[in-house]
Amino acid sequence: MKKGIVVLIVAMLALITTGLWLFSSSGNLKPFDKVSFGIIILVVAFAFFVGYKRLASAKRGEPPEDELSKKVMQKTSALSYYISLYLWLAIMYFSDRLDYETHTVIGAGILGMAVVFAVCWMVFNFTGVRNE
Amino acid sequence: MNNRIKEFRARYSLTQEDLAKKVNVRRETIVFLEKNKYNPSLKLAHDIAIVFDTRIEEIFIFE
């Protein structure tokens, strides 16, 4: 229950920060900023979904975490780490060819890792984990 | 590995949610077990066998 609330609060803070950033830029967003904004919204939506699932489980009197959810998280972490290595390799390759500032490239990498994690979690959560 | 959880659940008139509460897991876990998309730990298999008052090998069929 507590973890679910924490996830929702963090997602809310991320959404507020992104909103402030969007408000302060007063509509002068570059295409890269728009893509970043879209990805942040996706990641926040994922966090809301996870938080809601946990709270719904707690409301039904079920544990928010059990052996399957732990296994899904374990598999997700392993696969997303593996994919993230290739993501950073691709970012390193393209950063030499594209003219972006260092903090922009690192930000893109971190957002990419968040998206990779969310996609992996979705795959394992909806297709199941077989121990075979 | 196949299992007969659905059959035993019907015999004992239990819903997936009831069984989930009895063995302290989420309902999704029971759904995945019944679809053979997840193989339970020995502890969970044991707990399910206790709920249905039978032996593990009666519920879980190893191929």
N, CA and C atoms of all chains as a GROMACS GRO file, in nm:
protein
  585
    1MET      N    1   0.083  -0.121   0.000
    1MET     CA    2   0.000   0.000   0.000
    1MET      C    3   0.087   0.126   0.000
    2LYS      N    4   0.187   0.129   0.093
    2LYS     CA    5   0.274   0.245   0.106
    2LYS      C    6   0.352   0.268  -0.022
    3LYS      N    7   0.405   0.158  -0.080
    3LYS     CA    8   0.486   0.168  -0.202
    3LYS      C    9   0.403   0.223  -0.316
    4GLY      N   10   0.277   0.179  -0.325
    4GLY     CA   11   0.186   0.226  -0.429
    4GLY      C   12   0.165   0.376  -0.419
    5ILE      N   13   0.147   0.425  -0.295
    5ILE     CA   14   0.127   0.570  -0.275
    5ILE      C   15   0.253   0.646  -0.312
    6VAL      N   16   0.371   0.590  -0.273
    6VAL     CA   17   0.499   0.656  -0.305
    6VAL      C   18   0.515   0.667  -0.457
    7VAL      N   19   0.483   0.559  -0.528
    7VAL     CA   20   0.494   0.559  -0.675
    7VAL      C   21   0.405   0.667  -0.734
    8LEU      N   22   0.282   0.678  -0.683
    8LEU     CA   23   0.188   0.779  -0.734
    8LEU      C   24   0.238   0.921  -0.704
    9ILE      N   25   0.294   0.941  -0.584
    9ILE     CA   26   0.345   1.075  -0.547
    9ILE      C   27   0.462   1.114  -0.638
   10VAL      N   28   0.556   1.018  -0.660
   10VAL     CA   29   0.673   1.046  -0.746
   10VAL      C   30   0.627   1.078  -0.888
   11ALA      N   31   0.530   1.002  -0.938
   11ALA     CA   32   0.478   1.025  -1.074
   11ALA      C   33   0.413   1.162  -1.082
   12MET      N   34   0.340   1.200  -0.976
   12MET     CA   35   0.275   1.331  -0.972
   12MET      C   36   0.380   1.443  -0.973
   13LEU      N   37   0.489   1.426  -0.894
   13LEU     CA   38   0.595   1.527  -0.890
   13LEU      C   39   0.660   1.541  -1.028
   14ALA      N   40   0.685   1.425  -1.094
   14ALA     CA   41   0.746   1.428  -1.228
   14ALA      C   42   0.655   1.501  -1.325
   15LEU      N   43   0.526   1.478  -1.312
   15LEU     CA   44   0.428   1.542  -1.401
   15LEU      C   45   0.425   1.694  -1.377
   16ILE      N   46   0.428   1.734  -1.249
   16ILE     CA   47   0.427   1.877  -1.215
   16ILE      C   48   0.553   1.945  -1.268
   17THR      N   49   0.670   1.880  -1.248
   17THR     CA   50   0.797   1.936  -1.295
   17THR      C   51   0.795   1.954  -1.446
   18THR      N   52   0.745   1.850  -1.516
   18THR     CA   53   0.737   1.858  -1.663
   18THR      C   54   0.642   1.969  -1.706
   19GLY      N   55   0.531   1.983  -1.632
   19GLY     CA   56   0.435   2.090  -1.661
   19GLY      C   57   0.497   2.227  -1.645
   20LEU      N   58   0.577   2.244  -1.535
   20LEU     CA   59   0.645   2.372  -1.511
   20LEU      C   60   0.745   2.403  -1.622
   21TRP      N   61   0.816   2.297  -1.665
   21TRP     CA   62   0.916   2.313  -1.773
   21TRP      C   63   0.844   2.356  -1.901
   22LEU      N   64   0.732   2.293  -1.928
   22LEU     CA   65   0.655   2.324  -2.048
   22LEU      C   66   0.600   2.467  -2.041
   23PHE      N   67   0.553   2.504  -1.919
   23PHE     CA   68   0.496   2.638  -1.899
   23PHE      C   69   0.602   2.746  -1.914
   24SER      N   70   0.723   2.718  -1.857
   24SER     CA   71   0.830   2.819  -1.862
   24SER      C   72   0.887   2.837  -2.003
   25SER      N   73   0.878   2.731  -2.084
   25SER     CA   74   0.932   2.742  -2.221
   25SER      C   75   0.837   2.823  -2.310
   26SER      N   76   0.718   2.852  -2.261
   26SER     CA   77   0.614   2.933  -2.328
   26SER      C   78   0.598   2.902  -2.478
   27GLY      N   79   0.589   2.775  -2.507
   27GLY     CA   80   0.557   2.731  -2.644
   27GLY      C   81   0.673   2.728  -2.741
   28ASN      N   82   0.794   2.768  -2.694
   28ASN     CA   83   0.911   2.764  -2.784
   28ASN      C   84   0.982   2.630  -2.774
   29LEU      N   85   0.911   2.524  -2.801
   29LEU     CA   86   0.970   2.391  -2.787
   29LEU      C   87   1.032   2.345  -2.919
   30LYS      N   88   1.155   2.289  -2.908
   30LYS     CA   89   1.219   2.232  -3.026
   30LYS      C   90   1.160   2.092  -3.047
   31PRO      N   91   1.177   2.035  -3.166
   31PRO     CA   92   1.124   1.898  -3.189
   31PRO      C   93   1.176   1.796  -3.087
   32PHE      N   94   1.306   1.809  -3.051
   32PHE     CA   95   1.365   1.716  -2.953
   32PHE      C   96   1.296   1.730  -2.818
   33ASP      N   97   1.263   1.854  -2.779
   33ASP     CA   98   1.193   1.879  -2.651
   33ASP      C   99   1.054   1.815  -2.653
   34LYS      N  100   0.988   1.825  -2.770
   34LYS     CA  101   0.853   1.767  -2.781
   34LYS      C  102   0.858   1.615  -2.765
   35VAL      N  103   0.960   1.554  -2.826
   35VAL     CA  104   0.977   1.408  -2.813
   35VAL      C  105   1.003   1.372  -2.667
   36SER      N  106   1.092   1.450  -2.602
   36SER     CA  107   1.124   1.425  -2.460
   36SER      C  108   0.997   1.436  -2.375
   37PHE      N  109   0.918   1.540  -2.404
   37PHE     CA  110   0.794   1.560  -2.328
   37PHE      C  111   0.700   1.441  -2.344
   38GLY      N  112   0.688   1.393  -2.468
   38GLY     CA  113   0.603   1.276  -2.495
   38GLY      C  114   0.649   1.153  -2.419
   39ILE      N  115   0.782   1.133  -2.418
   39ILE     CA  116   0.838   1.015  -2.349
   39ILE      C  117   0.815   1.026  -2.198
   40ILE      N  118   0.834   1.149  -2.144
   40ILE     CA  119   0.811   1.169  -1.999
   40ILE      C  120   0.665   1.137  -1.964
   41ILE      N  121   0.573   1.181  -2.050
   41ILE     CA  122   0.431   1.154  -2.026
   41ILE      C  123   0.406   1.001  -2.026
   42LEU      N  124   0.470   0.930  -2.120
   42LEU     CA  125   0.455   0.783  -2.126
   42LEU      C  126   0.507   0.717  -1.999
   43VAL      N  127   0.625   0.762  -1.955
   43VAL     CA  128   0.686   0.703  -1.834
   43VAL      C  129   0.598   0.732  -1.711
   44VAL      N  130   0.546   0.855  -1.704
   44VAL     CA  131   0.460   0.892  -1.590
   44VAL      C  132   0.331   0.808  -1.593
   45ALA      N  133   0.276   0.789  -1.714
   45ALA     CA  134   0.155   0.707  -1.728
   45ALA      C  135   0.183   0.564  -1.681
   46PHE      N  136   0.300   0.512  -1.714
   46PHE     CA  137   0.341   0.378  -1.669
   46PHE      C  138   0.348   0.373  -1.517
   47ALA      N  139   0.408   0.477  -1.456
   47ALA     CA  140   0.420   0.482  -1.310
   47ALA      C  141   0.281   0.486  -1.244
   48PHE      N  142   0.190   0.566  -1.303
   48PHE     CA  143   0.053   0.572  -1.252
   48PHE      C  144  -0.014   0.435  -1.260
   49PHE      N  145   0.009   0.365  -1.371
   49PHE     CA  146  -0.050   0.232  -1.390
   49PHE      C  147   0.000   0.135  -1.283
   50VAL      N  148   0.132   0.137  -1.260
   50VAL     CA  149   0.191   0.047  -1.159
   50VAL      C  150   0.136   0.081  -1.019
   51GLY      N  151   0.134   0.211  -0.988
   51GLY     CA  152   0.084   0.255  -0.858
   51GLY      C  153  -0.063   0.216  -0.839
   52TYR      N  154  -0.142   0.235  -0.944
   52TYR     CA  155  -0.286   0.202  -0.936
   52TYR      C  156  -0.305   0.052  -0.914
   53LYS      N  157  -0.224  -0.030  -0.987
   53LYS     CA  158  -0.235  -0.176  -0.973
   53LYS      C  159  -0.207  -0.219  -0.829
   54ARG      N  160  -0.102  -0.158  -0.770
   54ARG     CA  161  -0.066  -0.191  -0.632
   54ARG      C  162  -0.178  -0.154  -0.536
   55LEU      N  163  -0.233  -0.034  -0.555
   55LEU     CA  164  -0.341   0.010  -0.465
   55LEU      C  165  -0.466  -0.076  -0.483
   56ALA      N  166  -0.494  -0.115  -0.608
   56ALA     CA  167  -0.612  -0.199  -0.634
   56ALA      C  168  -0.596  -0.335  -0.567
   57SER      N  169  -0.474  -0.392  -0.572
   57SER     CA  170  -0.447  -0.520  -0.505
   57SER      C  171  -0.467  -0.507  -0.355
   58ALA      N  172  -0.414  -0.399  -0.299
   58ALA     CA  173  -0.426  -0.378  -0.154
   58ALA      C  174  -0.573  -0.362  -0.114
   59LYS      N  175  -0.649  -0.295  -0.199
   59LYS     CA  176  -0.792  -0.272  -0.172
   59LYS      C  177  -0.869  -0.404  -0.170
   60ARG      N  178  -0.828  -0.499  -0.259
   60ARG     CA  179  -0.896  -0.629  -0.265
   60ARG      C  180  -0.852  -0.722  -0.152
   61GLY      N  181  -0.756  -0.674  -0.071
   61GLY     CA  182  -0.707  -0.757   0.039
   61GLY      C  183  -0.597  -0.854  -0.004
   62GLU      N  184  -0.541  -0.831  -0.123
   62GLU     CA  185  -0.432  -0.915  -0.173
   62GLU      C  186  -0.299  -0.845  -0.145
   63PRO      N  187  -0.189  -0.922  -0.143
   63PRO     CA  188  -0.060  -0.855  -0.122
   63PRO      C  189  -0.024  -0.772  -0.246
   64PRO      N  190   0.034  -0.653  -0.229
   64PRO     CA  191   0.070  -0.574  -0.347
   64PRO      C  192   0.182  -0.639  -0.429
   65GLU      N  193   0.261  -0.724  -0.362
   65GLU     CA  194   0.371  -0.795  -0.428
   65GLU      C  195   0.362  -0.942  -0.394
   66ASP      N  196   0.386  -1.029  -0.491
   66ASP     CA  197   0.392  -1.172  -0.462
   66ASP      C  198   0.504  -1.233  -0.545
   67GLU      N  199   0.514  -1.367  -0.545
   67GLU     CA  200   0.629  -1.428  -0.611
   67GLU      C  201   0.630  -1.403  -0.762
   68LEU      N  202   0.512  -1.394  -0.826
   68LEU     CA  203   0.509  -1.368  -0.970
   68LEU      C  204   0.554  -1.225  -1.000
   69SER      N  205   0.504  -1.128  -0.924
   69SER     CA  206   0.542  -0.989  -0.952
   69SER      C  207   0.691  -0.967  -0.926
   70LYS      N  208   0.745  -1.037  -0.824
   70LYS     CA  209   0.889  -1.025  -0.797
   70LYS      C  210   0.969  -1.085  -0.912
   71LYS      N  211   0.921  -1.198  -0.964
   71LYS     CA  212   0.989  -1.265  -1.075
   71LYS      C  213   0.983  -1.177  -1.201
   72VAL      N  214   0.866  -1.114  -1.224
   72VAL     CA  215   0.851  -1.024  -1.339
   72VAL      C  216   0.950  -0.909  -1.327
   73MET      N  217   0.963  -0.854  -1.206
   73MET     CA  218   1.054  -0.742  -1.184
   73MET      C  219   1.200  -0.786  -1.206
   74GLN      N  220   1.232  -0.907  -1.159
   74GLN     CA  221   1.367  -0.961  -1.174
   74GLN      C  222   1.403  -0.978  -1.322
   75LYS      N  223   1.312  -1.039  -1.398
   75LYS     CA  224   1.334  -1.062  -1.541
   75LYS      C  225   1.342  -0.930  -1.616
   76THR      N  226   1.252  -0.836  -1.579
   76THR     CA  227   1.249  -0.705  -1.643
   76THR      C  228   1.381  -0.633  -1.621
   77SER      N  229   1.431  -0.636  -1.496
   77SER     CA  230   1.556  -0.568  -1.465
   77SER      C  231   1.670  -0.626  -1.547
   78ALA      N  232   1.677  -0.758  -1.554
   78ALA     CA  233   1.786  -0.824  -1.627
   78ALA      C  234   1.781  -0.789  -1.776
   79LEU      N  235   1.664  -0.801  -1.836
   79LEU     CA  236   1.653  -0.776  -1.981
   79LEU      C  237   1.672  -0.629  -2.014
   80SER      N  238   1.613  -0.540  -1.932
   80SER     CA  239   1.625  -0.397  -1.963
   80SER      C  240   1.770  -0.350  -1.945
   81TYR      N  241   1.843  -0.408  -1.850
   81TYR     CA  242   1.985  -0.375  -1.834
   81TYR      C  243   2.061  -0.416  -1.960
   82TYR      N  244   2.033  -0.535  -2.009
   82TYR     CA  245   2.100  -0.589  -2.127
   82TYR      C  246   2.072  -0.501  -2.250
   83ILE      N  247   1.945  -0.462  -2.267
   83ILE     CA  248   1.907  -0.377  -2.382
   83ILE      C  249   1.967  -0.237  -2.366
   84SER      N  250   1.971  -0.188  -2.242
   84SER     CA  251   2.025  -0.054  -2.217
   84SER      C  252   2.171  -0.043  -2.256
   85LEU      N  253   2.246  -0.152  -2.242
   85LEU     CA  254   2.387  -0.150  -2.284
   85LEU      C  255   2.396  -0.117  -2.433
   86TYR      N  256   2.309  -0.181  -2.511
   86TYR     CA  257   2.307  -0.155  -2.656
   86TYR      C  258   2.256  -0.015  -2.686
   87LEU      N  259   2.163   0.032  -2.603
   87LEU     CA  260   2.109   0.168  -2.620
   87LEU      C  261   2.220   0.271  -2.604
   88TRP      N  262   2.300   0.253  -2.497
   88TRP     CA  263   2.410   0.348  -2.473
   88TRP      C  264   2.516   0.337  -2.582
   89LEU      N  265   2.538   0.217  -2.632
   89LEU     CA  266   2.632   0.197  -2.742
   89LEU      C  267   2.585   0.276  -2.865
   90ALA      N  268   2.455   0.266  -2.894
   90ALA     CA  269   2.396   0.338  -3.008
   90ALA      C  270   2.406   0.489  -2.985
   91ILE      N  271   2.379   0.533  -2.860
   91ILE     CA  272   2.386   0.676  -2.830
   91ILE      C  273   2.530   0.727  -2.848
   92MET      N  274   2.628   0.647  -2.803
   92MET     CA  275   2.769   0.686  -2.818
   92MET      C  276   2.804   0.698  -2.966
   93TYR      N  277   2.754   0.604  -3.046
   93TYR     CA  278   2.783   0.604  -3.190
   93TYR      C  279   2.723   0.728  -3.255
   94PHE      N  280   2.598   0.758  -3.222
   94PHE     CA  281   2.528   0.871  -3.287
   94PHE      C  282   2.570   1.006  -3.230
   95SER      N  283   2.615   1.010  -3.104
   95SER     CA  284   2.652   1.138  -3.044
   95SER      C  285   2.770   1.201  -3.117
   96ASP      N  286   2.856   1.120  -3.180
   96ASP     CA  287   2.968   1.174  -3.259
   96ASP      C  288   2.918   1.237  -3.389
   97ARG      N  289   2.806   1.185  -3.437
   97ARG     CA  290   2.756   1.230  -3.569
   97ARG      C  291   2.649   1.339  -3.559
   98LEU      N  292   2.584   1.350  -3.442
   98LEU     CA  293   2.481   1.453  -3.424
   98LEU      C  294   2.534   1.563  -3.333
   99ASP      N  295   2.484   1.683  -3.356
   99ASP     CA  296   2.535   1.796  -3.281
   99ASP      C  297   2.443   1.829  -3.163
  100TYR      N  298   2.447   1.746  -3.058
  100TYR     CA  299   2.369   1.772  -2.939
  100TYR      C  300   2.462   1.794  -2.820
  101GLU      N  301   2.415   1.872  -2.723
  101GLU     CA  302   2.497   1.896  -2.604
  101GLU      C  303   2.501   1.769  -2.517
  102THR      N  304   2.605   1.761  -2.434
  102THR     CA  305   2.625   1.640  -2.353
  102THR      C  306   2.505   1.611  -2.263
  103HIS      N  307   2.452   1.715  -2.196
  103HIS     CA  308   2.341   1.692  -2.102
  103HIS      C  309   2.215   1.645  -2.178
  104THR      N  310   2.201   1.688  -2.304
  104THR     CA  311   2.086   1.644  -2.383
  104THR      C  312   2.099   1.495  -2.416
  105VAL      N  313   2.221   1.455  -2.453
  105VAL     CA  314   2.246   1.314  -2.487
  105VAL      C  315   2.224   1.224  -2.365
  106ILE      N  316   2.276   1.269  -2.250
  106ILE     CA  317   2.260   1.188  -2.127
  106ILE      C  318   2.110   1.180  -2.088
  107GLY      N  319   2.042   1.292  -2.102
  107GLY     CA  320   1.896   1.294  -2.074
  107GLY      C  321   1.821   1.197  -2.164
  108ALA      N  322   1.857   1.196  -2.293
  108ALA     CA  323   1.793   1.104  -2.388
  108ALA      C  324   1.820   0.959  -2.348
  109GLY      N  325   1.944   0.933  -2.303
  109GLY     CA  326   1.981   0.797  -2.262
  109GLY      C  327   1.900   0.751  -2.141
  110ILE      N  328   1.885   0.842  -2.044
  110ILE     CA  329   1.810   0.807  -1.922
  110ILE      C  330   1.662   0.783  -1.955
  111LEU      N  331   1.607   0.871  -2.039
  111LEU     CA  332   1.466   0.853  -2.080
  111LEU      C  333   1.450   0.722  -2.158
  112GLY      N  334   1.548   0.694  -2.244
  112GLY     CA  335   1.546   0.568  -2.321
  112GLY      C  336   1.546   0.447  -2.230
  113MET      N  337   1.629   0.453  -2.125
  113MET     CA  338   1.634   0.341  -2.029
  113MET      C  339   1.499   0.322  -1.960
  114ALA      N  340   1.435   0.436  -1.927
  114ALA     CA  341   1.303   0.428  -1.862
  114ALA      C  342   1.201   0.363  -1.956
  115VAL      N  343   1.207   0.401  -2.084
  115VAL     CA  344   1.113   0.343  -2.181
  115VAL      C  345   1.140   0.194  -2.199
  116VAL      N  346   1.268   0.156  -2.210
  116VAL     CA  347   1.304   0.015  -2.226
  116VAL      C  348   1.252  -0.066  -2.106
  117PHE      N  349   1.270  -0.011  -1.985
  117PHE     CA  350   1.222  -0.080  -1.865
  117PHE      C  351   1.070  -0.098  -1.869
  118ALA      N  352   1.000   0.011  -1.907
  118ALA     CA  353   0.853   0.005  -1.909
  118ALA      C  354   0.805  -0.099  -2.011
  119VAL      N  355   0.868  -0.100  -2.129
  119VAL     CA  356   0.826  -0.196  -2.234
  119VAL      C  357   0.852  -0.340  -2.189
  120CYS      N  358   0.971  -0.363  -2.131
  120CYS     CA  359   1.004  -0.499  -2.084
  120CYS      C  360   0.905  -0.545  -1.977
  121TRP      N  361   0.873  -0.452  -1.884
  121TRP     CA  362   0.779  -0.486  -1.777
  121TRP      C  363   0.643  -0.524  -1.834
  122MET      N  364   0.598  -0.444  -1.933
  122MET     CA  365   0.469  -0.472  -1.996
  122MET      C  366   0.470  -0.612  -2.059
  123VAL      N  367   0.578  -0.642  -2.131
  123VAL     CA  368   0.588  -0.772  -2.199
  123VAL      C  369   0.580  -0.887  -2.098
  124PHE      N  370   0.662  -0.880  -1.993
  124PHE     CA  371   0.664  -0.989  -1.895
  124PHE      C  372   0.535  -0.994  -1.813
  125ASN      N  373   0.482  -0.874  -1.782
  125ASN     CA  374   0.361  -0.871  -1.699
  125ASN      C  375   0.239  -0.929  -1.771
  126PHE      N  376   0.232  -0.908  -1.904
  126PHE     CA  377   0.113  -0.955  -1.976
  126PHE      C  378   0.132  -1.091  -2.043
  127THR      N  379   0.258  -1.135  -2.057
  127THR     CA  380   0.277  -1.268  -2.120
  127THR      C  381   0.316  -1.374  -2.018
  128GLY      N  382   0.353  -1.334  -1.897
  128GLY     CA  383   0.386  -1.430  -1.793
  128GLY      C  384   0.533  -1.471  -1.796
  129VAL      N  385   0.576  -1.535  -1.690
  129VAL     CA  386   0.715  -1.580  -1.677
  129VAL      C  387   0.716  -1.729  -1.655
  130ARG      N  388   0.771  -1.802  -1.748
  130ARG     CA  389   0.777  -1.947  -1.732
  130ARG      C  390   0.918  -1.986  -1.686
  131ASN      N  391   0.926  -2.077  -1.594
  131ASN     CA  392   1.056  -2.117  -1.540
  131ASN      C  393   1.122  -2.227  -1.620
  132GLU      N  394   1.083  -2.241  -1.744
  132GLU     CA  395   1.137  -2.353  -1.822
  132GLU      C  396   1.256  -2.309  -1.907
  133MET      N  397   0.480  -2.812  -1.758
  133MET     CA  398   0.403  -2.859  -1.643
  133MET      C  399   0.258  -2.811  -1.657
  134ASN      N  400   0.164  -2.903  -1.649
  134ASN     CA  401   0.021  -2.868  -1.651
  134ASN      C  402  -0.033  -2.870  -1.508
  135ASN      N  403  -0.152  -2.814  -1.493
  135ASN     CA  404  -0.212  -2.822  -1.359
  135ASN      C  405  -0.364  -2.831  -1.368
  136ARG      N  406  -0.424  -2.872  -1.258
  136ARG     CA  407  -0.571  -2.890  -1.252
  136ARG      C  408  -0.635  -2.792  -1.152
  137ILE      N  409  -0.573  -2.674  -1.142
  137ILE     CA  410  -0.622  -2.576  -1.043
  137ILE      C  411  -0.768  -2.537  -1.071
  138LYS      N  412  -0.796  -2.513  -1.201
  138LYS     CA  413  -0.931  -2.470  -1.238
  138LYS      C  414  -1.034  -2.575  -1.197
  139GLU      N  415  -0.999  -2.701  -1.223
  139GLU     CA  416  -1.089  -2.813  -1.190
  139GLU      C  417  -1.113  -2.821  -1.039
  140PHE      N  418  -1.004  -2.811  -0.963
  140PHE     CA  419  -1.017  -2.818  -0.816
  140PHE      C  420  -1.092  -2.696  -0.761
  141ARG      N  421  -1.068  -2.581  -0.825
  141ARG     CA  422  -1.135  -2.459  -0.782
  141ARG      C  423  -1.287  -2.473  -0.800
  142ALA      N  424  -1.326  -2.531  -0.913
  142ALA     CA  425  -1.469  -2.551  -0.940
  142ALA      C  426  -1.528  -2.650  -0.839
  143ARG      N  427  -1.449  -2.755  -0.808
  143ARG     CA  428  -1.496  -2.856  -0.713
  143ARG      C  429  -1.523  -2.794  -0.575
  144TYR      N  430  -1.436  -2.701  -0.535
  144TYR     CA  431  -1.449  -2.638  -0.403
  144TYR      C  432  -1.528  -2.506  -0.408
  145SER      N  433  -1.585  -2.476  -0.526
  145SER     CA  434  -1.662  -2.351  -0.548
  145SER      C  435  -1.586  -2.226  -0.503
  146LEU      N  436  -1.463  -2.218  -0.546
  146LEU     CA  437  -1.380  -2.102  -0.510
  146LEU      C  438  -1.359  -2.016  -0.634
  147THR      N  439  -1.361  -1.886  -0.616
  147THR     CA  440  -1.326  -1.798  -0.728
  147THR      C  441  -1.174  -1.780  -0.728
  148GLN      N  442  -1.124  -1.724  -0.836
  148GLN     CA  443  -0.979  -1.699  -0.843
  148GLN      C  444  -0.937  -1.607  -0.729
  149GLU      N  445  -1.021  -1.511  -0.699
  149GLU     CA  446  -0.990  -1.415  -0.593
  149GLU      C  447  -0.987  -1.484  -0.456
  150ASP      N  448  -1.082  -1.576  -0.434
  150ASP     CA  449  -1.085  -1.650  -0.306
  150ASP      C  450  -0.956  -1.730  -0.288
  151LEU      N  451  -0.919  -1.801  -0.396
  151LEU     CA  452  -0.799  -1.885  -0.387
  151LEU      C  453  -0.675  -1.797  -0.365
  152ALA      N  454  -0.671  -1.684  -0.437
  152ALA     CA  455  -0.557  -1.591  -0.424
  152ALA      C  456  -0.543  -1.546  -0.279
  153LYS      N  457  -0.655  -1.513  -0.216
  153LYS     CA  458  -0.651  -1.466  -0.076
  153LYS      C  459  -0.606  -1.578   0.017
  154LYS      N  460  -0.653  -1.701  -0.011
  154LYS     CA  461  -0.619  -1.814   0.076
  154LYS      C  462  -0.470  -1.847   0.072
  155VAL      N  463  -0.407  -1.832  -0.046
  155VAL     CA  464  -0.265  -1.866  -0.057
  155VAL      C  465  -0.176  -1.741  -0.058
  156ASN      N  466  -0.238  -1.623  -0.030
  156ASN     CA  467  -0.167  -1.496  -0.015
  156ASN      C  468  -0.085  -1.457  -0.139
  157VAL      N  469  -0.150  -1.462  -0.254
  157VAL     CA  470  -0.089  -1.408  -0.377
  157VAL      C  471  -0.194  -1.317  -0.445
  158ARG      N  472  -0.153  -1.249  -0.553
  158ARG     CA  473  -0.249  -1.165  -0.626
  158ARG      C  474  -0.333  -1.252  -0.718
  159ARG      N  475  -0.451  -1.203  -0.756
  159ARG     CA  476  -0.540  -1.280  -0.844
  159ARG      C  477  -0.472  -1.309  -0.978
  160GLU      N  478  -0.390  -1.214  -1.026
  160GLU     CA  479  -0.319  -1.232  -1.155
  160GLU      C  480  -0.234  -1.358  -1.153
  161THR      N  481  -0.176  -1.388  -1.038
  161THR     CA  482  -0.089  -1.506  -1.027
  161THR      C  483  -0.169  -1.633  -1.050
  162ILE      N  484  -0.290  -1.638  -0.994
  162ILE     CA  485  -0.377  -1.754  -1.015
  162ILE      C  486  -0.417  -1.763  -1.163
  163VAL      N  487  -0.445  -1.648  -1.225
  163VAL     CA  488  -0.482  -1.645  -1.367
  163VAL      C  489  -0.368  -1.704  -1.451
  164PHE      N  490  -0.245  -1.660  -1.425
  164PHE     CA  491  -0.130  -1.709  -1.501
  164PHE      C  492  -0.104  -1.858  -1.474
  165LEU      N  493  -0.128  -1.900  -1.349
  165LEU     CA  494  -0.109  -2.042  -1.315
  165LEU      C  495  -0.208  -2.127  -1.397
  166GLU      N  496  -0.332  -2.084  -1.399
  166GLU     CA  497  -0.436  -2.162  -1.470
  166GLU      C  498  -0.410  -2.166  -1.621
  167LYS      N  499  -0.349  -2.060  -1.672
  167LYS     CA  500  -0.318  -2.056  -1.816
  167LYS      C  501  -0.186  -2.126  -1.848
  168ASN      N  502  -0.123  -2.184  -1.747
  168ASN     CA  503   0.008  -2.248  -1.762
  168ASN      C  504   0.115  -2.153  -1.811
  169LYS      N  505   0.104  -2.027  -1.772
  169LYS     CA  506   0.203  -1.929  -1.812
  169LYS      C  507   0.301  -1.900  -1.699
  170TYR      N  508   0.283  -1.967  -1.588
  170TYR     CA  509   0.373  -1.949  -1.475
  170TYR      C  510   0.382  -2.077  -1.395
  171ASN      N  511   0.504  -2.117  -1.363
  171ASN     CA  512   0.523  -2.234  -1.278
  171ASN      C  513   0.546  -2.186  -1.134
  172PRO      N  514   0.465  -2.230  -1.039
  172PRO     CA  515   0.475  -2.176  -0.903
  172PRO      C  516   0.598  -2.228  -0.830
  173SER      N  517   0.632  -2.157  -0.722
  173SER     CA  518   0.739  -2.206  -0.634
  173SER      C  519   0.685  -2.328  -0.560
  174LEU      N  520   0.776  -2.401  -0.497
  174LEU     CA  521   0.734  -2.520  -0.422
  174LEU      C  522   0.639  -2.479  -0.308
  175LYS      N  523   0.668  -2.363  -0.247
  175LYS     CA  524   0.586  -2.316  -0.134
  175LYS      C  525   0.442  -2.287  -0.181
  176LEU      N  526   0.431  -2.218  -0.297
  176LEU     CA  527   0.296  -2.186  -0.346
  176LEU      C  528   0.221  -2.313  -0.386
  177ALA      N  529   0.293  -2.406  -0.452
  177ALA     CA  530   0.229  -2.533  -0.490
  177ALA      C  531   0.181  -2.607  -0.366
  178HIS      N  532   0.262  -2.605  -0.261
  178HIS     CA  533   0.227  -2.669  -0.134
  178HIS      C  534   0.105  -2.602  -0.071
  179ASP      N  535   0.104  -2.468  -0.071
  179ASP     CA  536  -0.010  -2.394  -0.014
  179ASP      C  537  -0.140  -2.425  -0.089
  180ILE      N  538  -0.129  -2.433  -0.223
  180ILE     CA  539  -0.249  -2.463  -0.304
  180ILE      C  540  -0.298  -2.604  -0.273
  181ALA      N  541  -0.203  -2.697  -0.260
  181ALA     CA  542  -0.240  -2.835  -0.228
  181ALA      C  543  -0.312  -2.843  -0.092
  182ILE      N  544  -0.265  -2.762   0.003
  182ILE     CA  545  -0.328  -2.761   0.136
  182ILE      C  546  -0.471  -2.709   0.126
  183VAL      N  547  -0.491  -2.602   0.048
  183VAL     CA  548  -0.627  -2.545   0.031
  183VAL      C  549  -0.721  -2.650  -0.025
  184PHE      N  550  -0.672  -2.728  -0.122
  184PHE     CA  551  -0.757  -2.829  -0.186
  184PHE      C  552  -0.749  -2.966  -0.114
  185ASP      N  553  -0.679  -2.968  -0.002
  185ASP     CA  554  -0.670  -3.088   0.082
  185ASP      C  555  -0.627  -3.211   0.000
  186THR      N  556  -0.521  -3.192  -0.076
  186THR     CA  557  -0.471  -3.303  -0.157
  186THR      C  558  -0.317  -3.294  -0.168
  187ARG      N  559  -0.260  -3.379  -0.252
  187ARG     CA  560  -0.114  -3.378  -0.267
  187ARG      C  561  -0.075  -3.291  -0.387
  188ILE      N  562   0.047  -3.239  -0.385
  188ILE     CA  563   0.092  -3.150  -0.495
  188ILE      C  564   0.080  -3.220  -0.630
  189GLU      N  565   0.120  -3.348  -0.636
  189GLU     CA  566   0.121  -3.418  -0.766
  189GLU      C  567  -0.020  -3.446  -0.820
  190GLU      N  568  -0.122  -3.429  -0.734
  190GLU     CA  569  -0.260  -3.442  -0.782
  190GLU      C  570  -0.302  -3.316  -0.860
  191ILE      N  571  -0.240  -3.205  -0.824
  191ILE     CA  572  -0.277  -3.077  -0.888
  191ILE      C  573  -0.182  -3.043  -1.003
  192PHE      N  574  -0.055  -3.062  -0.979
  192PHE     CA  575   0.046  -3.026  -1.080
  192PHE      C  576   0.096  -3.152  -1.149
  193ILE      N  577   0.085  -3.152  -1.280
  193ILE     CA  578   0.124  -3.272  -1.357
  193ILE      C  579   0.256  -3.242  -1.430
  194PHE      N  580   0.358  -3.314  -1.391
  194PHE     CA  581   0.489  -3.296  -1.454
  194PHE      C  582   0.498  -3.384  -1.578
  195GLU      N  583   0.537  -3.323  -1.688
  195GLU     CA  584   0.542  -3.401  -1.814
  195GLU      C  585   0.687  -3.438  -1.846
   0.00000   0.00000   0.00000
